[in-house]
Amino acid sequence: MTDTMIYEQEQLLMAIDDIDDAQIMAEAAVISKMADLYLRQALIQESMTEEQFEAYFQEANKEDAQDDEPGKFAQFKDKTKGKFAAMGEKIKNFDAKEMLKKILTAIKNVFAAIASGFVKFIKHFDPRYWAALVDVKSSELARIAKKEGCKLKVNTDRSVTCMFLMPDFSVCAKWCDQVDRYIDGINTAIENIKAGKRSGGFSAKRPVEPHKKDTENGKWAFPMKWTSISDFVSTNKTGSTKTSLTGNETKIDGLLTRFTNLSGKNGKINKTIAALNGLPADLFNKKDDSGNDTGKVQRGQGDAKRDLQKVIKEQVAGLNEVLASAQNIQKAVQGAYTEAKRKAEKIRAQIGDPDSKFYGKTKRAKALADNEAAYDERQKKIDAGDYGDQSSWAGANAANTDQLNADDAATDAKYARQTAHNARARRRINMEA
């Protein structure tokens, strides 16, 4: 028990260190990238004008054109999709003071992360914390809770949080981000085609579903992680709303809203499909004096329209697949959330109630159940006429009741320390989280 407890504590400390290290490394990476960006901008600004910079790529473009290949400059502009102009604007507006300010802010965040991590680390050496940790982890309550699917996490303030193995929906939020980028790429291609820039085409990568279906029970298989109810799906960073679960704000409804915004009747995917389907007519059909589509193809544009329609058909098919995935995942998220919430709430409610079935699994409760079973067996004999040492049914019945009370009293005395231990652990639990 002690070895397991210490191992879990070491794992907790390592996890905290990993989080803080990742934050520090991220801040350091920001400083490095920012310094590199501004250094490059300064060097370009010193050595070239904007016209010279563009001419440099145009020269490379001419050389590639001799090999009948798309010019580097054309490829560069298609890939960056407007980022070139933004970079040129940054070069023109280069501000050393602003650069220094951002770097100093990043350095400040690094040291703040180090200080925060150090404080967290020190708190784990508080004797009162270790006393609470040993008290809770060695309790019978913690052992039973783990079998029921609930871990008791001891916090540095000595309170206890119920942790449940719940679905991790952050993978779905990341998938929504991929879908957004995919659709934005298609819409950018549509605008480029309308503007006559067709070299880039539809290059957006279709997102892959974030999880696979469990063929055994037909349900969607989400990654699982130990989470408190108050933190359930709070890492999605997608929105915030109060739920009936705890009365606190969570992110689940924000995630479901994202799916609706993507796959609803007037969602982003359906709007993009409509834009794609209307593109060939917009480009190649004749317009009347009012600018309305006549339904007739412009002279000499029939082949171009048919070629574009083939490309559009493929893109629409891909979007319809993503649409179906989004609708299915949204339904799976809602179902998994409801199921996990119901299970967690049931376990937590039983832990908070010493008269619940949860406490029927303690050694004391099992011993009391055995006393009751022995009482019932004796009562059957009495009812059958076997009074034992007693001369009447009433006497035998009273003696049987006295025996049950004596057995229960002996059981309570035997497990008194465990009962008090479980009560202490239960009182430490923060039922708000």
Disulfide bonds with the S-S distance in Angstrom:
none
